[in-house]
Amino acid sequence: NILGAYSIFPLFIFVMLIFSAKKLSQKVLFSICSIFLMGNVILSQSRNALLGLILGFILIGFFYNKKFIIYSLIICLGLFLIPESQERLIQVFDMNQNSSRIKIWQTTNLMIKDNPLLGTGYETYGTLYPIYLKENPELTVRPDYISTHPHNVLLKFQSELGILGTILIIAFIVVTTLTLIKQIKLATNSTSKSILTGITIAFIVFNFMNLLDSYYNVLKTALT
């Protein structure tokens, strides 16, 4: 999962640089890098990263050229033809696969109800999770499983840092996204615009992925 998320960051920067590159050698280099990073995402077998990949290519159409949305749909169709990604994408709609995450969200909801204002304290989720399972055994995912985070960034900040934490993370995401979009408009050359567009798409996709997982507590992805 972390490899899939980490590969998303540079992928869309390289894809956007393909469009702005003036030399054929640069286009080839950026294309090779993009293919390898897409391979990372596919072989990581992360459903979350695959969904992020699809969203990212659709966003290219909105940020770069509406016509690219058609190519995005072709790329998305291609993912369903690759066995490694096909199976994982189909599992997105499999309730048996999703039941564990729903149980984790239900457990998190109990924590939030007990500590709605201030939360339980940052990075305390993994410590409190088994305590709540003892009181609510029907929410156990499997006997040996201890969740270290609630698999949703908003639930993470609300459960650990309370209402203020939720307000701050939402403000951070919104302000950063608007700032990046503004910088795209202010870019003075095609290379800068491509890099900024790639960063913006990667940032939006990253936060979308955090609705189904929690990468803000992973040092490498958070720092990047």
Secondary structure, DSSP 8 states (H G I E B T S, - for coil): -HHHHHHHHHHHHHHHHHHH--SHHHHHHHHHHHHHHHHHHHHTT-HHHHHHHHHHHHHHHHHT-TTHHHHHHHHHHHHHHSHHHHHHHHGGG-HHHHHHHHHHHHHHHHHHHHSTTT-S-TT-HHHHHHHHHHH-GGG-S-TT---SS-SSHHHHHHHHHHHHHHHHHHHHHHHHHHHHHHHHHH--SHHHHHHHHHHHHHHHHHHHHTTTS--TTSHHHHH-
